[in-house]
Amino acid sequence: MNLRAKRRYLRELVEAKNKSFPPLTAAEKAVGFLGWHQRGYLPHCDYPGLVQFVTFRLKDSMPAVRKGEWEHLLSIEDEREKRIKLEDYLDRGIGDCHLRDEHAAAVTEKTLLHSHSESYELLAWCVMPNHLHALVHVWQTPLCKIMQSWKSYSAAQINKSLGRSGALWEPDYWDTFMRDVEQERTAIRYIENNPVKAKLCRAAAEWSFSSARYRDEYRRLVLPNVAERRTLALRVPPTSE
């Protein structure tokens, strides 16, 4: 698929998705919710009340000099398959992997947790060497603003501690909204087992910067609220994504 065809496909996809969701209210638009939209080569879904599985990566994790290794993955039309293949590529640990630095990883984790229970609910996370996964319940702060806040603050702190300058994170990100509790649980398992899958540790709880270390405590805190959280995700259509 060439660039023009790709842009047309994304435009038509976003238009169709927006028709399947209730329209945003004026108040929701006023605070920055964008609904279905596209940025770069990726579609995004930004509505209040959704539980979102997001992935974002360091800027050099897919370097231009190795474009031949990953460019073909961008042409995969099935979004789920594309995301799986791209994440497998990230697990190879390409780039400077600044998040291997314990201070950088700790700053990133602290950034995610900073507004937990105030602006959103963080259900799971994992800081990998060159990328990050999080499962976040969006409240009244748009996902695009949450992502911007996470990236800008962590980048400033990490650049300062590592004595570097310039862009740290890739501007775009991947997001998938969860349709039910079972999909949430599957996402949590994937997120927390990513270091095991990448052969960085033997057990998920061994990874220092992941919600797996706190899973028993998190289960007590999060699961009692699952029914309440799902009633908020009223915009999710009953049909398949």
C-alpha positions in Angstrom: 0.0 0.0 0.0 1.5 3.3 -1.1 1.5 6.5 1.1 -1.5 8.0 -0.7 -3.5 4.8 -0.4 -2.5 4.5 3.3 -3.7 8.0 4.1 -7.0 7.4 2.3 -7.5 4.1 4.2 -6.9 5.8 7.5 -9.2 8.6 6.7 -12.0 6.2 5.7 -11.3 4.1 8.7 -11.6 7.1 11.1 -14.8 8.3 9.4 -16.4 4.9 9.8 -15.3 4.5 13.4 -16.7 7.9 14.3 -20.1 7.0 12.8 -20.2 3.9 15.1 -19.7 5.9 18.3 -22.0 8.4 19.9 -20.8 11.9 19.0 -18.8 13.9 21.5 -20.6 16.6 23.4 -19.6 20.2 23.2 -18.2 20.0 26.8 -16.1 16.9 25.9 -14.7 18.7 22.8 -14.0 21.7 24.9 -11.6 19.8 27.2 -9.8 18.3 24.3 -11.4 14.9 23.5 -10.8 14.1 19.8 -13.0 11.0 19.2 -11.6 8.8 16.4 -8.8 10.6 14.6 -5.5 9.9 12.9 -2.0 11.1 13.6 0.8 10.1 11.3 0.2 6.5 10.3 -1.9 5.4 13.2 -5.6 5.7 14.1 -6.5 6.8 17.6 -9.6 6.6 19.7 -10.1 9.4 22.3 -13.3 9.3 24.3 -14.0 9.6 28.1 -14.7 6.5 30.1 -12.6 4.1 28.0 -10.0 1.7 29.3 -7.1 2.0 26.9 -4.1 -0.2 26.3 -1.3 2.2 25.1 2.2 1.6 23.9 4.8 4.3 23.3 8.5 4.0 22.4 11.8 5.8 22.4 12.6 7.7 19.3 15.6 5.6 18.3 13.9 2.2 18.9 13.1 1.9 15.2 16.1 3.7 13.6 16.0 5.0 10.0 19.3 3.2 9.3 17.5 -0.1 10.0 14.3 0.8 8.1 14.6 -2.3 5.9 13.9 -4.4 9.0 10.7 -2.8 10.1 9.2 -0.8 7.2 7.3 -3.7 5.8 5.5 -4.1 9.2 3.8 -0.7 8.7 2.1 -2.0 5.5 0.1 -4.7 7.5 -3.5 -3.7 7.2 -4.8 -5.6 10.2 -4.2 -3.2 13.0 -3.9 -5.9 15.7 -1.5 -8.0 13.7 0.5 -4.9 12.9 0.8 -3.9 16.5 1.9 -7.4 17.6 4.6 -7.5 14.9 5.9 -4.0 15.8 6.0 -4.8 19.5 7.9 -8.0 18.7 10.4 -5.8 16.9 10.7 -3.5 19.9 11.4 -6.4 22.2 14.6 -6.9 20.3 16.0 -3.9 22.3 17.2 -1.9 19.4 18.5 1.7 20.0 20.2 3.2 23.0 17.6 1.8 25.3 17.8 4.7 27.8 15.2 3.0 30.0 17.7 0.4 30.9 19.1 3.1 33.2 17.4 2.5 36.6 16.9 6.2 37.3 15.4 6.8 33.9 13.0 3.8 34.4 12.1 4.9 37.9 11.3 8.5 36.7 9.1 7.0 33.9 7.2 4.8 36.4 6.8 7.7 38.8 5.5 9.9 36.0 2.8 7.3 35.2 1.7 7.0 38.8 1.8 10.7 39.6 -1.9 11.4 38.7 -3.2 7.9 39.3 -6.6 8.1 41.1 -6.7 11.9 40.4 -6.9 12.3 36.6 -7.1 8.6 35.5 -6.8 5.1 36.9 -3.7 3.2 36.0 -4.5 -0.5 35.9 -1.2 -2.0 34.7 2.2 -0.8 33.3 5.6 -2.1 32.3 8.7 0.0 31.5 10.8 -1.9 29.0 14.3 -0.9 27.8 13.1 1.1 24.7 9.3 1.2 25.1 6.5 1.3 27.6 3.0 -0.4 28.0 0.2 0.9 30.2 -3.5 0.1 30.7 -5.2 3.3 31.7 -8.8 4.1 32.5 -9.5 7.5 31.0 -11.7 9.8 33.0 -12.2 13.4 32.1 -8.7 14.1 30.8 -8.3 13.2 27.1 -5.9 10.3 26.3 -3.9 12.6 24.0 -3.3 15.0 26.9 -2.3 12.2 29.3 0.2 11.0 26.8 1.6 14.4 26.2 2.0 14.9 30.0 3.7 11.6 30.5 6.2 12.1 27.6 7.1 15.8 28.2 7.7 15.4 32.0 9.6 12.1 31.8 11.7 13.3 28.8 12.8 16.5 30.6 13.8 14.6 33.7 15.6 11.7 31.9 17.5 14.1 29.5 18.7 16.0 32.5 19.9 12.9 34.4 21.6 11.4 31.4 23.1 14.7 30.2 21.5 14.5 26.8 19.2 16.8 24.8 16.7 16.4 21.9 13.6 14.3 21.5 13.5 11.2 23.7 10.1 9.7 22.8 8.6 9.0 19.4 5.7 11.5 18.9 3.0 9.0 18.1 1.7 6.0 20.2 -0.5 3.0 19.8 -3.8 2.7 21.6 -6.5 0.0 21.8 -9.7 0.4 23.9 -10.9 -2.6 26.0 -14.4 -3.8 25.3 -14.9 -5.9 28.4 -13.3 -7.1 31.6 -11.8 -10.3 30.0 -10.0 -8.2 27.4 -8.6 -6.0 30.2 -7.3 -9.1 32.0 -5.7 -10.3 28.8 -4.0 -6.9 28.3 -2.8 -7.0 31.9 -1.2 -10.4 31.4 0.4 -9.3 28.2 1.8 -6.1 29.7 3.2 -7.7 32.9 4.7 -10.7 31.0 6.4 -8.6 28.4 9.8 -8.8 30.1 9.5 -12.6 30.3 8.5 -12.8 26.7 11.6 -10.6 25.8 13.8 -13.0 27.9 14.8 -10.2 30.3 13.7 -12.1 33.4 12.2 -15.5 34.4 9.1 -14.3 36.2 7.0 -11.1 35.7 7.3 -10.1 39.4 11.1 -10.0 39.0 10.9 -7.0 36.7 11.6 -3.9 38.7 9.4 -1.4 36.9 6.1 -3.1 36.4 2.7 -3.4 38.1 3.5 -7.2 38.3 5.5 -6.4 41.5 2.3 -5.1 43.1 -0.3 -7.4 41.5 -1.7 -8.9 44.7 -2.2 -5.4 46.2 -3.5 -4.1 43.0 -6.0 -6.9 42.7 -7.5 -5.9 46.0 -7.6 -2.2 45.0 -8.7 -2.5 41.4 -11.0 -5.5 40.9 -13.8 -4.4 43.3 -14.2 -1.3 41.1 -14.4 -3.3 37.8 -18.2 -3.2 37.5 -18.3 0.5 38.3 -15.6 1.2 35.7 -17.4 -0.7 33.0 -20.6 1.3 33.4 -18.6 4.4 32.5 -17.5 3.0 29.2 -20.9 3.6 27.7 -19.5 4.7 24.3 -18.2 1.3 23.3 -20.5 0.0 20.6 -21.8 -3.6 21.1 -20.6 -4.7 17.7 -17.0 -5.7 17.0 -14.3 -3.1 16.6 
